[in-house]
Amino acid sequence: MNKTLKDPKIKIGSILLEKLFFEAFDVEKPDMTIDSKFSIDRIFSNNQKELKIRLTAKLMEKNPNPPVKIEVVISATFTAEGKDNFPLQDFAKINAPAILFPFLREVIADITMRSKYPPLLLNPANVYKIVDEDQLLES
């Protein structure tokens, strides 16, 4: 089955690291269990053609003996150009956070790799679940 992919006419403007908090602890037997909390903020321009999305991750907050504590905020801007076949509001729900997640993962792996502990590698994420949980927190 051949399908032609249509250009959604959505362009990435920038991807930025807005915040990075990292604290390493001297722990004899560190618990490397990763607990994570994610949140998503979506900000649309007045004309609904520009989107700024912010993905926040907090790691090791619940861990009683963490080797590190981390908070990362990464953002991206997207612009809908021309006549779109994929409304920016729909794109913002799942696609935009899914595009940002690998950048978030890379920042976390890179910063922890430079500590005295092994790098924290976030497993692939179910973005649908992150979005659902985030929407529950907002209500």
VEXLO-270069 format. One line per field, with one value per atom (N, C-alpha, C, O): residue number from 1; residue in three letters; atom name; x, y negated, z negated. Coordinates in Angstrom, 3 decimals. Layout:
N
nr = [NUM,...]
rest = [ALA,...]
atom = [CA,...]
px = [X,...]
py = [Y,...]
pz = [Z,...]
//
This chain:
139
nr = [1,1,1,1,2,2,2,2,3,3,3,3,4,4,4,4,5,5,5,5,6,6,6,6,7,7,7,7,8,8,8,8,9,9,9,9,10,10,10,10,11,11,11,11,12,12,12,12,13,13,13,13,14,14,14,14,15,15,15,15,16,16,16,16,17,17,17,17,18,18,18,18,19,19,19,19,20,20,20,20,21,21,21,21,22,22,22,22,23,23,23,23,24,24,24,24,25,25,25,25,26,26,26,26,27,27,27,27,28,28,28,28,29,29,29,29,30,30,30,30,31,31,31,31,32,32,32,32,33,33,33,33,34,34,34,34,35,35,35,35,36,36,36,36,37,37,37,37,38,38,38,38,39,39,39,39,40,40,40,40,41,41,41,41,42,42,42,42,43,43,43,43,44,44,44,44,45,45,45,45,46,46,46,46,47,47,47,47,48,48,48,48,49,49,49,49,50,50,50,50,51,51,51,51,52,52,52,52,53,53,53,53,54,54,54,54,55,55,55,55,56,56,56,56,57,57,57,57,58,58,58,58,59,59,59,59,60,60,60,60,61,61,61,61,62,62,62,62,63,63,63,63,64,64,64,64,65,65,65,65,66,66,66,66,67,67,67,67,68,68,68,68,69,69,69,69,70,70,70,70,71,71,71,71,72,72,72,72,73,73,73,73,74,74,74,74,75,75,75,75,76,76,76,76,77,77,77,77,78,78,78,78,79,79,79,79,80,80,80,80,81,81,81,81,82,82,82,82,83,83,83,83,84,84,84,84,85,85,85,85,86,86,86,86,87,87,87,87,88,88,88,88,89,89,89,89,90,90,90,90,91,91,91,91,92,92,92,92,93,93,93,93,94,94,94,94,95,95,95,95,96,96,96,96,97,97,97,97,98,98,98,98,99,99,99,99,100,100,100,100,101,101,101,101,102,102,102,102,103,103,103,103,104,104,104,104,105,105,105,105,106,106,106,106,107,107,107,107,108,108,108,108,109,109,109,109,110,110,110,110,111,111,111,111,112,112,112,112,113,113,113,113,114,114,114,114,115,115,115,115,116,116,116,116,117,117,117,117,118,118,118,118,119,119,119,119,120,120,120,120,121,121,121,121,122,122,122,122,123,123,123,123,124,124,124,124,125,125,125,125,126,126,126,126,127,127,127,127,128,128,128,128,129,129,129,129,130,130,130,130,131,131,131,131,132,132,132,132,133,133,133,133,134,134,134,134,135,135,135,135,136,136,136,136,137,137,137,137,138,138,138,138,139,139,139,139]
rest = [MET,MET,MET,MET,ASN,ASN,ASN,ASN,LYS,LYS,LYS,LYS,THR,THR,THR,THR,LEU,LEU,LEU,LEU,LYS,LYS,LYS,LYS,ASP,ASP,ASP,ASP,PRO,PRO,PRO,PRO,LYS,LYS,LYS,LYS,ILE,ILE,ILE,ILE,LYS,LYS,LYS,LYS,ILE,ILE,ILE,ILE,GLY,GLY,GLY,GLY,SER,SER,SER,SER,ILE,ILE,ILE,ILE,LEU,LEU,LEU,LEU,LEU,LEU,LEU,LEU,GLU,GLU,GLU,GLU,LYS,LYS,LYS,LYS,LEU,LEU,LEU,LEU,PHE,PHE,PHE,PHE,PHE,PHE,PHE,PHE,GLU,GLU,GLU,GLU,ALA,ALA,ALA,ALA,PHE,PHE,PHE,PHE,ASP,ASP,ASP,ASP,VAL,VAL,VAL,VAL,GLU,GLU,GLU,GLU,LYS,LYS,LYS,LYS,PRO,PRO,PRO,PRO,ASP,ASP,ASP,ASP,MET,MET,MET,MET,THR,THR,THR,THR,ILE,ILE,ILE,ILE,ASP,ASP,ASP,ASP,SER,SER,SER,SER,LYS,LYS,LYS,LYS,PHE,PHE,PHE,PHE,SER,SER,SER,SER,ILE,ILE,ILE,ILE,ASP,ASP,ASP,ASP,ARG,ARG,ARG,ARG,ILE,ILE,ILE,ILE,PHE,PHE,PHE,PHE,SER,SER,SER,SER,ASN,ASN,ASN,ASN,ASN,ASN,ASN,ASN,GLN,GLN,GLN,GLN,LYS,LYS,LYS,LYS,GLU,GLU,GLU,GLU,LEU,LEU,LEU,LEU,LYS,LYS,LYS,LYS,ILE,ILE,ILE,ILE,ARG,ARG,ARG,ARG,LEU,LEU,LEU,LEU,THR,THR,THR,THR,ALA,ALA,ALA,ALA,LYS,LYS,LYS,LYS,LEU,LEU,LEU,LEU,MET,MET,MET,MET,GLU,GLU,GLU,GLU,LYS,LYS,LYS,LYS,ASN,ASN,ASN,ASN,PRO,PRO,PRO,PRO,ASN,ASN,ASN,ASN,PRO,PRO,PRO,PRO,PRO,PRO,PRO,PRO,VAL,VAL,VAL,VAL,LYS,LYS,LYS,LYS,ILE,ILE,ILE,ILE,GLU,GLU,GLU,GLU,VAL,VAL,VAL,VAL,VAL,VAL,VAL,VAL,ILE,ILE,ILE,ILE,SER,SER,SER,SER,ALA,ALA,ALA,ALA,THR,THR,THR,THR,PHE,PHE,PHE,PHE,THR,THR,THR,THR,ALA,ALA,ALA,ALA,GLU,GLU,GLU,GLU,GLY,GLY,GLY,GLY,LYS,LYS,LYS,LYS,ASP,ASP,ASP,ASP,ASN,ASN,ASN,ASN,PHE,PHE,PHE,PHE,PRO,PRO,PRO,PRO,LEU,LEU,LEU,LEU,GLN,GLN,GLN,GLN,ASP,ASP,ASP,ASP,PHE,PHE,PHE,PHE,ALA,ALA,ALA,ALA,LYS,LYS,LYS,LYS,ILE,ILE,ILE,ILE,ASN,ASN,ASN,ASN,ALA,ALA,ALA,ALA,PRO,PRO,PRO,PRO,ALA,ALA,ALA,ALA,ILE,ILE,ILE,ILE,LEU,LEU,LEU,LEU,PHE,PHE,PHE,PHE,PRO,PRO,PRO,PRO,PHE,PHE,PHE,PHE,LEU,LEU,LEU,LEU,ARG,ARG,ARG,ARG,GLU,GLU,GLU,GLU,VAL,VAL,VAL,VAL,ILE,ILE,ILE,ILE,ALA,ALA,ALA,ALA,ASP,ASP,ASP,ASP,ILE,ILE,ILE,ILE,THR,THR,THR,THR,MET,MET,MET,MET,ARG,ARG,ARG,ARG,SER,SER,SER,SER,LYS,LYS,LYS,LYS,TYR,TYR,TYR,TYR,PRO,PRO,PRO,PRO,PRO,PRO,PRO,PRO,LEU,LEU,LEU,LEU,LEU,LEU,LEU,LEU,LEU,LEU,LEU,LEU,ASN,ASN,ASN,ASN,PRO,PRO,PRO,PRO,ALA,ALA,ALA,ALA,ASN,ASN,ASN,ASN,VAL,VAL,VAL,VAL,TYR,TYR,TYR,TYR,LYS,LYS,LYS,LYS,ILE,ILE,ILE,ILE,VAL,VAL,VAL,VAL,ASP,ASP,ASP,ASP,GLU,GLU,GLU,GLU,ASP,ASP,ASP,ASP,GLN,GLN,GLN,GLN,LEU,LEU,LEU,LEU,LEU,LEU,LEU,LEU,GLU,GLU,GLU,GLU,SER,SER,SER,SER]
atom = [N,CA,C,O,N,CA,C,O,N,CA,C,O,N,CA,C,O,N,CA,C,O,N,CA,C,O,N,CA,C,O,N,CA,C,O,N,CA,C,O,N,CA,C,O,N,CA,C,O,N,CA,C,O,N,CA,C,O,N,CA,C,O,N,CA,C,O,N,CA,C,O,N,CA,C,O,N,CA,C,O,N,CA,C,O,N,CA,C,O,N,CA,C,O,N,CA,C,O,N,CA,C,O,N,CA,C,O,N,CA,C,O,N,CA,C,O,N,CA,C,O,N,CA,C,O,N,CA,C,O,N,CA,C,O,N,CA,C,O,N,CA,C,O,N,CA,C,O,N,CA,C,O,N,CA,C,O,N,CA,C,O,N,CA,C,O,N,CA,C,O,N,CA,C,O,N,CA,C,O,N,CA,C,O,N,CA,C,O,N,CA,C,O,N,CA,C,O,N,CA,C,O,N,CA,C,O,N,CA,C,O,N,CA,C,O,N,CA,C,O,N,CA,C,O,N,CA,C,O,N,CA,C,O,N,CA,C,O,N,CA,C,O,N,CA,C,O,N,CA,C,O,N,CA,C,O,N,CA,C,O,N,CA,C,O,N,CA,C,O,N,CA,C,O,N,CA,C,O,N,CA,C,O,N,CA,C,O,N,CA,C,O,N,CA,C,O,N,CA,C,O,N,CA,C,O,N,CA,C,O,N,CA,C,O,N,CA,C,O,N,CA,C,O,N,CA,C,O,N,CA,C,O,N,CA,C,O,N,CA,C,O,N,CA,C,O,N,CA,C,O,N,CA,C,O,N,CA,C,O,N,CA,C,O,N,CA,C,O,N,CA,C,O,N,CA,C,O,N,CA,C,O,N,CA,C,O,N,CA,C,O,N,CA,C,O,N,CA,C,O,N,CA,C,O,N,CA,C,O,N,CA,C,O,N,CA,C,O,N,CA,C,O,N,CA,C,O,N,CA,C,O,N,CA,C,O,N,CA,C,O,N,CA,C,O,N,CA,C,O,N,CA,C,O,N,CA,C,O,N,CA,C,O,N,CA,C,O,N,CA,C,O,N,CA,C,O,N,CA,C,O,N,CA,C,O,N,CA,C,O,N,CA,C,O,N,CA,C,O,N,CA,C,O,N,CA,C,O,N,CA,C,O,N,CA,C,O,N,CA,C,O,N,CA,C,O,N,CA,C,O,N,CA,C,O,N,CA,C,O,N,CA,C,O,N,CA,C,O,N,CA,C,O,N,CA,C,O,N,CA,C,O,N,CA,C,O,N,CA,C,O,N,CA,C,O,N,CA,C,O,N,CA,C,O,N,CA,C,O,N,CA,C,O,N,CA,C,O,N,CA,C,O,N,CA,C,O,N,CA,C,O,N,CA,C,O,N,CA,C,O,N,CA,C,O]
px = [0.846,0.000,0.897,1.634,0.837,1.614,0.752,-0.356,1.286,0.606,1.582,2.767,1.097,1.914,1.828,0.738,2.991,3.010,2.886,3.581,1.999,1.814,2.659,2.790,3.223,3.960,2.951,2.026,3.108,2.126,2.220,1.384,3.228,3.428,3.670,3.271,4.332,4.714,6.230,6.840,6.831,8.291,8.771,8.116,9.933,10.575,11.371,12.198,11.118,11.874,13.118,14.204,12.955,14.101,13.792,12.636,14.861,14.773,15.801,16.990,15.338,16.201,16.168,15.129,17.314,17.406,17.145,17.959,16.019,15.649,16.143,16.494,16.168,16.577,17.239,16.796,18.314,18.976,19.408,20.266,18.805,19.221,19.782,19.135,20.999,21.650,22.371,23.150,22.105,22.802,23.185,22.338,24.476,24.974,25.243,25.696,24.959,25.144,26.197,26.362,26.902,27.823,27.008,26.612,26.771,25.944,26.727,27.184,26.884,27.642,26.958,27.588,25.672,24.907,23.749,22.620,24.039,22.981,21.868,22.107,20.682,19.516,19.328,18.918,19.624,19.572,18.173,17.997,17.191,15.826,15.379,15.439,14.941,14.535,13.040,12.217,12.705,11.311,11.259,12.165,10.224,10.165,8.776,7.769,8.749,7.506,7.672,8.653,6.709,6.770,5.587,4.497,5.820,4.717,4.939,6.068,3.841,3.870,3.088,1.952,3.699,3.019,2.960,3.948,1.811,1.625,1.126,0.138,1.821,1.451,1.299,2.245,0.108,-0.172,-0.159,-0.522,0.263,0.182,-1.290,-2.151,-1.555,-2.938,-3.556,-4.751,-2.749,-3.290,-3.297,-3.678,-2.879,-2.879,-1.943,-2.098,-0.981,-0.052,1.324,2.174,1.552,2.829,2.570,1.614,3.434,3.324,4.664,5.703,4.634,5.804,5.385,4.379,6.172,5.875,7.050,8.210,6.733,7.760,7.538,6.448,8.597,8.557,9.479,10.667,8.916,9.668,9.763,8.780,10.962,11.180,11.848,12.813,11.317,11.929,12.213,11.316,13.477,13.874,14.416,15.059,14.141,14.652,14.079,14.728,12.885,12.274,11.767,11.831,11.263,10.682,11.699,11.475,12.795,13.816,14.428,14.946,14.381,14.899,16.429,16.967,17.124,18.589,19.130,19.818,18.819,19.184,20.653,21.217,21.264,22.617,22.617,23.575,21.520,21.391,19.934,19.014,19.758,18.432,18.565,19.547,17.563,17.640,16.292,15.230,16.373,15.206,15.670,16.653,14.959,15.280,14.013,12.942,14.159,13.079,13.622,14.607,12.965,13.372,12.152,11.030,12.384,11.256,11.543,12.688,10.479,10.595,9.520,8.459,9.827,8.830,8.532,9.423,7.277,6.802,5.921,5.214,5.974,5.166,4.409,4.975,3.124,2.309,2.418,2.130,2.833,3.032,2.059,1.853,1.469,0.580,-0.676,-1.049,-1.315,-2.527,-2.105,-1.507,-2.417,-1.959,-2.956,-4.165,-2.406,-3.263,-3.252,-3.850,-2.564,-2.457,-2.517,-1.496,-3.672,-3.802,-2.787,-2.532,-2.219,-1.195,-1.709,-0.945,-2.984,-3.567,-3.524,-3.267,-3.770,-3.686,-2.232,-1.920,-1.354,0.080,0.633,1.488,0.140,0.631,0.311,1.000,-0.727,-1.156,-0.135,0.294,0.261,1.141,2.452,3.529,2.356,3.540,4.634,5.804,4.262,5.265,6.003,7.233,5.292,6.037,6.896,7.992,6.397,7.172,8.453,9.472,8.410,9.617,10.620,11.825,10.141,11.044,11.666,12.774,10.959,11.418,12.849,13.603,13.268,14.658,15.698,16.796,15.365,16.290,16.409,17.498,15.298,15.289,16.115,16.920,15.915,16.655,18.162,18.949,18.552,19.972,20.598,21.723,19.887,20.413,20.638,21.675,19.676,19.781,20.926,21.699,21.041,22.138,23.486,24.431,23.582,24.848,25.302,26.465,24.406,24.809,25.155,26.089,24.426,24.752,26.006,26.716,26.288,27.506,28.740,29.797,28.609,29.734,29.869,30.763,28.998,29.089,29.844,30.354,29.909,30.618,29.733,30.161,28.506,27.581,27.363,27.658,26.851,26.578,25.491,24.677,25.476,24.455,23.052,22.822,22.132,20.727,20.149,20.126,19.693,19.117,17.613,17.143,16.875,15.421,14.976,15.399,14.129,13.574,12.645,12.192,12.362,11.364,10.087,9.684,9.473,8.305,7.026,7.011,5.970,4.644,4.119,3.564,4.300,3.927,2.429,2.009,1.626,0.186,-0.081,-0.934,0.648,0.447,0.916,0.253,2.057,2.558,1.536,1.248,0.989,-0.001,-1.255,-1.788,-1.743,-2.933,-2.705,-3.561,-1.562,-1.273,-1.143,-1.612,-0.511,-0.342,-1.704,-1.920,-2.612,-3.944,-4.724,-5.524,-4.502,-5.160,-4.662,-5.433,-3.359,-2.799,-3.374,-3.546,-3.672,-4.183,-5.626,-6.054,-6.383,-7.810,-8.077,-9.229]
py = [1.165,0.000,-1.235,-1.469,-2.014,-3.235,-4.431,-4.609,-5.240,-6.470,-7.610,-7.487,-8.689,-9.875,-10.684,-11.016,-10.998,-11.820,-13.275,-13.752,-13.976,-15.392,-16.206,-15.865,-17.274,-18.214,-18.920,-19.555,-18.825,-19.453,-20.978,-21.645,-21.524,-22.981,-23.558,-24.683,-22.765,-23.217,-23.165,-22.134,-24.283,-24.400,-24.595,-25.254,-24.009,-24.207,-25.501,-25.687,-26.396,-27.646,-27.507,-27.924,-26.916,-26.765,-25.675,-25.359,-25.120,-24.205,-24.700,-24.783,-25.031,-25.670,-24.947,-24.445,-24.905,-24.455,-25.685,-26.607,-25.706,-26.873,-26.769,-27.771,-25.540,-25.373,-24.018,-23.014,-24.016,-22.762,-22.855,-23.664,-22.018,-21.901,-20.498,-19.511,-20.424,-19.136,-19.186,-20.102,-18.190,-18.085,-16.629,-15.737,-16.402,-15.043,-14.909,-15.851,-13.733,-13.472,-12.386,-11.514,-12.449,-11.366,-10.273,-10.395,-9.219,-8.127,-6.836,-6.533,-6.062,-4.805,-3.793,-3.208,-3.586,-2.630,-3.373,-3.335,-4.049,-4.843,-3.979,-2.913,-4.461,-3.814,-4.464,-5.622,-3.732,-4.279,-4.154,-4.370,-3.806,-3.731,-5.135,-6.068,-5.267,-6.583,-6.770,-6.036,-7.764,-8.189,-9.529,-10.352,-9.734,-10.942,-11.551,-10.855,-12.855,-13.608,-14.567,-15.306,-14.551,-15.397,-16.354,-16.023,-17.543,-18.470,-19.162,-19.299,-19.591,-20.204,-21.505,-21.539,-22.577,-23.862,-24.187,-24.036,-24.627,-25.021,-26.460,-26.803,-27.292,-28.705,-29.032,-28.893,-29.465,-29.812,-31.328,-32.072,-31.767,-33.192,-33.561,-32.691,-34.861,-35.333,-34.827,-34.535,-34.722,-34.277,-32.748,-32.225,-32.042,-30.572,-29.937,-28.764,-30.708,-30.192,-29.898,-29.320,-30.289,-30.021,-29.327,-29.637,-28.394,-27.602,-27.594,-27.374,-27.834,-27.575,-26.461,-26.564,-25.401,-24.276,-24.083,-24.157,-23.838,-23.673,-22.311,-22.014,-21.492,-20.175,-20.203,-20.507,-19.881,-19.878,-18.453,-17.713,-18.084,-16.772,-16.986,-17.741,-16.311,-16.287,-14.830,-13.987,-14.539,-13.159,-12.996,-13.888,-11.838,-11.404,-12.203,-12.328,-12.736,-13.488,-12.588,-12.954,-11.413,-10.501,-9.494,-8.862,-9.349,-8.368,-8.735,-9.841,-7.827,-8.155,-8.234,-8.850,-7.627,-7.619,-7.905,-7.069,-9.075,-9.324,-9.698,-10.367,-9.274,-9.730,-11.169,-11.917,-11.536,-12.872,-13.331,-12.527,-14.616,-15.203,-16.102,-16.829,-16.041,-16.744,-17.389,-16.811,-18.596,-19.229,-19.845,-20.584,-19.536,-20.053,-20.646,-20.041,-21.843,-22.464,-22.752,-23.472,-22.180,-22.370,-22.879,-22.433,-23.816,-24.381,-24.396,-24.290,-24.530,-24.629,-25.576,-25.728,-26.204,-27.019,-26.388,-25.884,-26.428,-25.889,-26.945,-27.693,-26.992,-27.926,-27.177,-26.360,-27.472,-26.917,-27.877,-29.067,-27.349,-28.186,-27.785,-26.599,-28.773,-28.494,-27.778,-27.794,-27.153,-26.383,-25.026,-24.215,-24.794,-23.567,-22.436,-22.646,-21.224,-20.043,-19.366,-18.306,-19.996,-19.474,-20.682,-21.338,-20.991,-22.176,-22.182,-21.154,-23.349,-23.488,-23.042,-22.505,-23.259,-22.853,-21.328,-20.821,-20.608,-19.145,-18.690,-17.773,-19.336,-19.036,-19.204,-18.432,-20.217,-20.544,-19.477,-19.370,-18.688,-17.705,-16.598,-16.356,-15.924,-14.758,-14.955,-14.672,-15.438,-15.504,-16.411,-16.028,-17.603,-18.538,-17.974,-18.029,-17.433,-16.838,-15.645,-15.439,-14.862,-13.709,-14.153,-13.468,-15.285,-15.820,-16.277,-16.090,-16.872,-17.391,-16.306,-16.477,-15.193,-14.186,-13.686,-13.580,-13.375,-12.920,-13.976,-13.629,-15.250,-16.308,-16.337,-16.526,-16.151,-16.076,-14.881,-15.002,-13.743,-12.526,-12.746,-12.322,-13.408,-13.646,-14.548,-14.298,-15.595,-16.499,-15.735,-15.893,-14.913,-14.154,-13.145,-13.024,-12.432,-11.461,-12.166,-11.694,-13.281,-13.998,-14.555,-14.401,-15.191,-15.801,-14.739,-14.927,-13.634,-12.595,-11.823,-11.319,-11.722,-11.055,-11.790,-11.184,-13.072,-13.884,-13.865,-14.507,-13.144,-13.013,-11.732,-11.050,-11.419,-10.195,-8.951,-7.850,-9.143,-8.034,-7.697,-8.514,-6.507,-6.162,-7.075,-7.616,-7.246,-8.112,-7.558,-6.350,-8.466,-8.084,-8.106,-9.146,-6.971,-6.852,-6.668,-5.621,-7.682,-7.562,-6.582,-6.663,-5.664,-4.711,-5.423,-6.533,-4.798,-5.403,-5.683,-4.910,-6.798,-7.237,-7.090,-7.259,-6.775,-6.773,-8.203,-8.578,-8.986,-10.394,-10.553,-11.508,-9.633,-9.686,-9.660,-10.398,-8.814,-8.708,-9.982,-10.466,-10.517,-11.761,-12.871,-13.631,-12.971,-13.996,-13.789,-14.754,-12.553,-12.271,-12.644,-13.287,-12.252,-12.572,-14.067,-14.602,-14.754,-16.185,-16.888,-17.853,-16.413,-17.008,-16.774,-17.620,-15.640,-15.384,-16.357,-16.809,-16.678,-17.627,-19.031,-19.774,-19.398,-20.728,-20.910,-22.032,-19.812,-19.956,-19.974,-20.089]
pz = [0.000,0.000,0.000,-0.958,1.057,1.174,0.794,1.300,-0.104,-0.487,-0.288,-0.598,0.215,0.373,-0.909,-1.376,-1.475,-2.678,-2.286,-1.388,-2.963,-2.689,-3.657,-4.833,-3.147,-3.982,-4.880,-4.374,-6.205,-7.091,-7.112,-7.723,-6.451,-6.402,-7.796,-8.095,-8.643,-9.980,-10.047,-9.764,-10.422,-10.453,-11.880,-12.688,-12.181,-13.479,-13.416,-12.523,-14.369,-14.426,-15.278,-14.878,-16.465,-17.368,-18.390,-18.673,-18.926,-20.063,-21.065,-20.756,-22.273,-23.256,-24.601,-25.028,-25.250,-26.635,-27.493,-27.517,-28.195,-29.007,-30.441,-31.063,-30.959,-32.357,-32.519,-31.961,-33.299,-33.647,-35.098,-35.453,-35.933,-37.317,-37.486,-37.136,-38.029,-38.243,-39.571,-39.836,-40.410,-41.689,-41.906,-41.867,-42.134,-42.401,-43.894,-44.544,-44.424,-45.850,-46.037,-45.185,-47.154,-47.506,-48.181,-49.340,-47.444,-47.926,-47.740,-46.638,-48.845,-48.743,-47.847,-46.966,-48.071,-47.269,-46.620,-47.109,-45.513,-44.895,-44.312,-43.743,-44.468,-43.850,-42.483,-42.398,-41.419,-40.062,-39.442,-38.243,-40.266,-39.766,-39.367,-40.167,-38.151,-37.648,-37.873,-37.325,-38.688,-38.739,-38.015,-38.147,-37.275,-36.459,-36.480,-36.618,-36.342,-36.248,-35.075,-35.001,-34.163,-32.976,-32.970,-33.438,-32.433,-32.194,-30.858,-30.386,-30.266,-28.942,-28.984,-29.456,-28.487,-28.334,-26.848,-26.130,-26.398,-24.997,-24.966,-25.616,-24.204,-24.098,-22.613,-21.838,-22.229,-20.836,-20.669,-21.580,-19.494,-19.164,-18.961,-18.830,-18.936,-18.754,-17.460,-17.414,-16.407,-15.119,-14.971,-13.923,-16.016,-16.049,-15.002,-14.663,-14.497,-13.487,-14.072,-13.394,-15.320,-15.982,-17.314,-18.024,-17.625,-18.852,-19.553,-18.930,-20.851,-21.691,-22.634,-23.336,-22.639,-23.526,-24.467,-24.063,-25.709,-26.737,-27.404,-27.892,-27.414,-28.032,-29.250,-29.138,-30.411,-31.664,-32.190,-32.207,-32.619,-33.243,-34.596,-34.719,-35.599,-36.927,-37.249,-37.211,-37.567,-37.830,-39.235,-39.787,-39.794,-41.093,-42.265,-43.303,-42.106,-43.200,-44.317,-45.490,-43.957,-44.950,-45.475,-46.507,-44.779,-45.134,-46.492,-46.644,-47.488,-48.823,-48.899,-49.820,-47.957,-47.986,-46.572,-45.987,-46.039,-44.645,-44.498,-45.364,-43.417,-43.141,-42.613,-42.808,-41.941,-41.363,-41.423,-41.569,-41.311,-41.078,-39.866,-39.715,-39.005,-37.731,-37.415,-37.645,-36.884,-36.278,-34.962,-34.922,-33.905,-32.574,-31.970,-32.011,-31.410,-30.656,-29.263,-29.099,-28.271,-26.886,-26.122,-26.358,-25.208,-24.476,-22.980,-22.539,-22.227,-20.774,-20.271,-20.876,-19.152,-18.476,-17.122,-16.438,-16.762,-15.490,-14.832,-15.507,-13.509,-12.741,-11.656,-10.929,-11.562,-10.477,-9.304,-9.431,-8.168,-6.983,-5.887,-5.630,-5.248,-4.123,-4.564,-5.737,-3.600,-3.882,-4.433,-3.726,-5.681,-6.333,-6.157,-6.065,-6.112,-6.099,-7.467,-7.656,-8.411,-9.766,-10.700,-10.907,-11.263,-12.112,-13.257,-13.884,-13.512,-14.542,-15.913,-16.715,-16.185,-17.468,-17.618,-18.710,-16.540,-16.586,-16.704,-17.462,-15.950,-15.995,-17.412,-17.845,-18.132,-19.469,-20.505,-21.520,-20.258,-21.258,-21.460,-22.588,-20.393,-20.501,-19.741,-20.267,-18.511,-17.661,-18.223,-18.249,-18.669,-19.178,-20.405,-20.440,-21.416,-22.536,-22.095,-22.618,-21.133,-20.651,-19.949,-20.029,-19.268,-18.625,-19.677,-19.503,-20.764,-21.806,-22.682,-23.190,-22.861,-23.827,-23.577,-24.545,-22.358,-22.166,-22.551,-22.986,-22.397,-22.810,-24.328,-24.868,-25.003,-26.465,-26.936,-27.859,-26.306,-26.654,-26.497,-27.343,-25.414,-25.150,-26.209,-26.641,-26.635,-27.663,-28.963,-29.608,-29.344,-30.594,-30.525,-31.475,-29.432,-29.280,-29.284,-29.916,-28.594,-28.486,-29.833,-30.205,-30.557,-31.833,-32.873,-33.652,-32.899,-33.884,-33.490,-34.360,-32.196,-31.738,-32.266,-32.440,-32.517,-32.979,-34.508,-35.059,-35.182,-36.633,-36.966,-36.077,-38.235,-38.628,-38.562,-38.908,-38.116,-37.991,-36.517,-35.644,-36.237,-34.836,-34.260,-35.008,-32.953,-32.369,-32.593,-32.541,-32.842,-32.946,-31.543,-30.883,-31.102,-29.771,-29.910,-30.354,-29.532,-29.586,-28.525,-27.371,-28.914,-27.964,-26.992,-27.267,-25.869,-24.979,-25.765,-26.635,-25.436,-26.204,-25.396,-24.177,-26.101,-25.515,-25.651,-26.684,-24.600,-24.651,-24.900,-25.555,-24.388,-24.654,-26.160,-26.653,-26.886,-28.333,-29.045,-29.962,-28.618,-29.218,-29.005,-29.929,-27.804,-27.502,-28.337,-28.885,-28.451,-29.258,-30.715,-31.324,-31.292,-32.689,-32.884,-33.889,-31.939,-32.017,-31.983,-32.716,-31.145,-31.062,-32.352,-32.752,-33.005,-34.286,-35.353,-36.200,-35.303,-36.283,-36.084,-37.050,-34.825,-34.526,-34.971,-35.242,-35.052,-35.380,-36.866,-37.285]
//
